[in-house]
Amino acid sequence: MARYARECSESGIYHVMLRGIDQTQLFYDSEDREALLERLARLKDEGSFKLFAYALMGNHTHFLIKEEQDPLALSIKRLAVSYSSWFNKKYDRSGYLFQGRFKSEPIKDDPHLLTVFKYIHYNPVKVGEDISAWTSYNDYLSSSELTDTDFILGMFAKSSPEAKEQLRQFLDIPLPKDEGILGTTKP
């Protein structure tokens, strides 16, 4: 079956999802999650992209990324290959870790951006975890080297304390439904 070309985003912002092959766990412990975040930080520091949000779930990940210097596909490929190599070595395994190509959806406008932002942070809540469990949530309420928080916070208010409070209130209201967001529709 032929691959379809990815839909391009005029904003350069994408919701990206990587899933473990056959629903395989991507993370068994904190060290695994830290290893992925270290690789994410390194790529971001190289200028490959800006990271607006993330959630690291057991068998999948979500990222809200703005393409910068490198094409999105190259950045995600580097992340996936680096993490897969590390993971396979740690767990004495071989073969693919991720299921097919990564999924992505272009962010069309500000309301769509904020809906996906909220959706990403609510992924842990859906499985009974805290909203801050391996997400960028705390990066927005404190300070972060990993997550580029200024763009999203600027959508809420000009001053940082006010923006953080408005963002916290925004995230306190659960999404009414998330159908149509990448990863929520069944094939």
KELUM-930634 format. One line per field, with one value per residue (C-alpha): residue in three letters; residue number from 1; x negated, y negated, z negated. Coordinates in pm, 1 decimal. Last residue first. Layout:
% residues N
code: ALA,...
pos: NUM,...
u: X,...
v: Y,...
w: Z,...
This chain:
% residues 187
code: PRO,LYS,THR,THR,GLY,LEU,ILE,GLY,GLU,ASP,LYS,PRO,LEU,PRO,ILE,ASP,LEU,PHE,GLN,ARG,LEU,GLN,GLU,LYS,ALA,GLU,PRO,SER,SER,LYS,ALA,PHE,MET,GLY,LEU,ILE,PHE,ASP,THR,ASP,THR,LEU,GLU,SER,SER,SER,LEU,TYR,ASP,ASN,TYR,SER,THR,TRP,ALA,SER,ILE,ASP,GLU,GLY,VAL,LYS,VAL,PRO,ASN,TYR,HIS,ILE,TYR,LYS,PHE,VAL,THR,LEU,LEU,HIS,PRO,ASP,ASP,LYS,ILE,PRO,GLU,SER,LYS,PHE,ARG,GLY,GLN,PHE,LEU,TYR,GLY,SER,ARG,ASP,TYR,LYS,LYS,ASN,PHE,TRP,SER,SER,TYR,SER,VAL,ALA,LEU,ARG,LYS,ILE,SER,LEU,ALA,LEU,PRO,ASP,GLN,GLU,GLU,LYS,ILE,LEU,PHE,HIS,THR,HIS,ASN,GLY,MET,LEU,ALA,TYR,ALA,PHE,LEU,LYS,PHE,SER,GLY,GLU,ASP,LYS,LEU,ARG,ALA,LEU,ARG,GLU,LEU,LEU,ALA,GLU,ARG,ASP,GLU,SER,ASP,TYR,PHE,LEU,GLN,THR,GLN,ASP,ILE,GLY,ARG,LEU,MET,VAL,HIS,TYR,ILE,GLY,SER,GLU,SER,CYS,GLU,ARG,ALA,TYR,ARG,ALA,MET
pos: 187,186,185,184,183,182,181,180,179,178,177,176,175,174,173,172,171,170,169,168,167,166,165,164,163,162,161,160,159,158,157,156,155,154,153,152,151,150,149,148,147,146,145,144,143,142,141,140,139,138,137,136,135,134,133,132,131,130,129,128,127,126,125,124,123,122,121,120,119,118,117,116,115,114,113,112,111,110,109,108,107,106,105,104,103,102,101,100,99,98,97,96,95,94,93,92,91,90,89,88,87,86,85,84,83,82,81,80,79,78,77,76,75,74,73,72,71,70,69,68,67,66,65,64,63,62,61,60,59,58,57,56,55,54,53,52,51,50,49,48,47,46,45,44,43,42,41,40,39,38,37,36,35,34,33,32,31,30,29,28,27,26,25,24,23,22,21,20,19,18,17,16,15,14,13,12,11,10,9,8,7,6,5,4,3,2,1
u: 948.9,1044.1,1029.2,862.4,496.5,489.7,780.4,1110.9,1288.2,1164.8,1478.2,1575.6,1210.5,1150.5,1147.8,844.5,623.4,772.3,740.9,372.4,322.9,489.6,262.9,-48.9,46.2,103.8,-234.6,-410.5,-270.2,-134.9,162.0,314.7,178.1,-161.0,-173.3,-152.2,-441.4,-655.3,-654.5,-926.7,-959.4,-1299.4,-1474.2,-1176.4,-1048.0,-759.8,-392.4,-445.0,-716.5,-488.2,-238.2,-502.4,-389.2,-540.0,-269.2,-158.6,207.5,208.6,272.8,602.9,570.6,764.0,576.3,246.3,372.2,511.6,193.8,194.4,564.6,512.9,241.5,451.5,744.5,513.8,360.3,701.8,826.6,507.3,528.2,458.8,225.3,103.1,162.7,-110.6,-146.8,-488.5,-562.0,-520.2,-477.5,-781.3,-1023.0,-1150.8,-1401.0,-1637.2,-1625.2,-1871.7,-1654.0,-1910.0,-2048.8,-1704.7,-1605.1,-1919.3,-1887.1,-1512.6,-1574.3,-1826.9,-1624.3,-1299.1,-1451.2,-1642.6,-1331.5,-1126.2,-1368.5,-1394.9,-1017.9,-965.5,-1197.8,-1505.8,-1570.1,-1236.7,-925.0,-701.0,-619.9,-330.9,-437.1,-243.7,-396.3,-284.2,-295.9,-326.9,-246.2,-496.0,-309.0,-460.4,-398.9,-535.7,-864.9,-1048.4,-1227.2,-1558.2,-1759.2,-2035.2,-1893.6,-1565.8,-1750.0,-1938.6,-1626.0,-1432.8,-1722.0,-1729.7,-1348.3,-1370.4,-1633.6,-1435.6,-1133.6,-1340.5,-1508.2,-1164.9,-1065.5,-917.7,-876.0,-797.8,-556.0,-458.6,-114.4,-199.5,-480.1,-496.4,-321.0,-468.8,-233.3,-297.6,-70.8,-223.8,-317.6,-475.2,-199.0,-103.6,-102.8,-178.3,34.1,-189.2,-219.0,-30.4,-216.4,-137.5,0.0
v: -297.3,-423.9,-795.4,-929.4,-915.5,-1252.2,-1464.8,-1404.8,-1296.5,-1473.1,-1532.1,-1780.2,-1856.8,-1891.7,-2235.6,-2255.3,-2309.3,-2653.9,-2743.5,-2646.3,-2847.5,-3152.4,-3121.9,-3081.0,-3379.0,-3598.6,-3506.4,-3551.1,-3889.1,-3935.1,-3701.4,-3378.9,-3339.7,-3453.4,-3142.3,-2929.9,-3109.3,-3153.9,-2787.3,-2634.1,-2307.0,-2160.8,-2433.7,-2476.5,-2716.4,-2669.4,-2643.3,-2574.9,-2314.0,-2149.5,-2058.8,-1933.7,-1576.4,-1279.9,-1263.7,-1628.7,-1559.2,-1296.3,-938.1,-752.4,-635.3,-927.6,-1165.5,-1067.2,-1182.0,-1510.1,-1708.5,-1611.2,-1694.8,-2039.9,-2128.5,-1972.9,-2199.7,-2500.5,-2451.1,-2396.1,-2722.7,-2898.4,-2778.9,-2486.5,-2260.9,-1995.7,-1636.1,-1382.0,-1008.8,-847.9,-594.0,-228.6,-108.9,-199.5,39.7,221.7,498.0,613.2,679.1,676.2,444.0,164.9,213.5,215.1,-97.9,-293.0,-197.2,-270.8,-611.3,-720.1,-584.8,-744.1,-1085.5,-1100.3,-992.5,-1256.2,-1531.5,-1410.4,-1387.3,-1735.8,-1897.7,-2052.6,-2415.8,-2486.7,-2273.4,-2359.8,-2061.4,-1948.9,-1603.2,-1291.2,-959.8,-598.5,-266.7,-374.8,-742.9,-1023.5,-1351.0,-1652.5,-2020.9,-2329.0,-2187.0,-2402.0,-2220.7,-2107.2,-2386.9,-2165.5,-2239.6,-2075.3,-1764.0,-1744.1,-1807.7,-1528.5,-1290.6,-1377.1,-1342.8,-993.2,-885.9,-1041.8,-832.6,-514.7,-603.1,-660.6,-298.4,-56.4,-299.1,-226.3,53.6,256.4,179.0,406.8,163.2,-120.2,-438.4,-775.2,-1073.9,-1420.5,-1725.6,-1968.5,-2335.8,-2478.5,-2740.8,-2660.3,-2294.5,-2035.9,-1724.0,-1421.0,-1251.5,-924.3,-599.8,-341.9,0.0
w: -1193.3,-1542.5,-1606.1,-1916.8,-1810.6,-1639.2,-1757.4,-1580.6,-1894.0,-2205.0,-2404.8,-2675.8,-2748.8,-3120.6,-3288.0,-3517.9,-3211.2,-3148.7,-3518.2,-3513.5,-3193.6,-3351.7,-3656.9,-3443.2,-3225.9,-3533.2,-3681.8,-3343.8,-3248.8,-2896.7,-2932.4,-2800.0,-2445.7,-2571.5,-2791.7,-2475.4,-2301.5,-2613.4,-2721.4,-2503.7,-2695.3,-2777.7,-2975.6,-3200.5,-3461.1,-3700.7,-3609.1,-3239.5,-3289.4,-3547.1,-3272.4,-3024.9,-3081.6,-3263.6,-3530.5,-3566.5,-3488.2,-3764.4,-3664.4,-3629.2,-3269.4,-3117.9,-3348.7,-3184.9,-2840.7,-2977.3,-2907.3,-2540.9,-2504.5,-2657.0,-2405.8,-2127.4,-2216.7,-2255.6,-1911.0,-1748.8,-1900.9,-1776.7,-1415.5,-1181.4,-1373.1,-1133.4,-1238.8,-1280.9,-1314.9,-1337.0,-1070.6,-1150.7,-1509.1,-1715.3,-1883.9,-1579.2,-1614.2,-1883.4,-2254.4,-2540.3,-2750.6,-2783.9,-2433.2,-2273.6,-2467.8,-2367.1,-2001.8,-2003.9,-2167.7,-1905.7,-1614.3,-1735.1,-1808.0,-1480.7,-1287.6,-1468.9,-1368.7,-1009.2,-965.8,-1110.4,-857.6,-1016.4,-1116.4,-1285.7,-1289.4,-1580.8,-1799.1,-2018.1,-2126.6,-2225.1,-2325.4,-2319.0,-2505.2,-2866.6,-2823.2,-2777.6,-2733.7,-2560.5,-2498.7,-2318.8,-2188.1,-1936.6,-1656.0,-1503.5,-1661.7,-1798.6,-2143.2,-2041.8,-1926.9,-2258.0,-2462.3,-2287.9,-2343.5,-2713.2,-2730.3,-2581.8,-2833.1,-3119.3,-3021.8,-3022.9,-3353.7,-3507.6,-3448.8,-3198.2,-2910.6,-2546.4,-2630.6,-2325.8,-2175.8,-1880.0,-1792.2,-2044.4,-1934.3,-1833.9,-1812.9,-1676.4,-1699.9,-1454.0,-1431.6,-1114.6,-1109.6,-749.9,-845.0,-580.5,-532.3,-519.6,-183.5,-161.1,-169.4,93.7,0.0
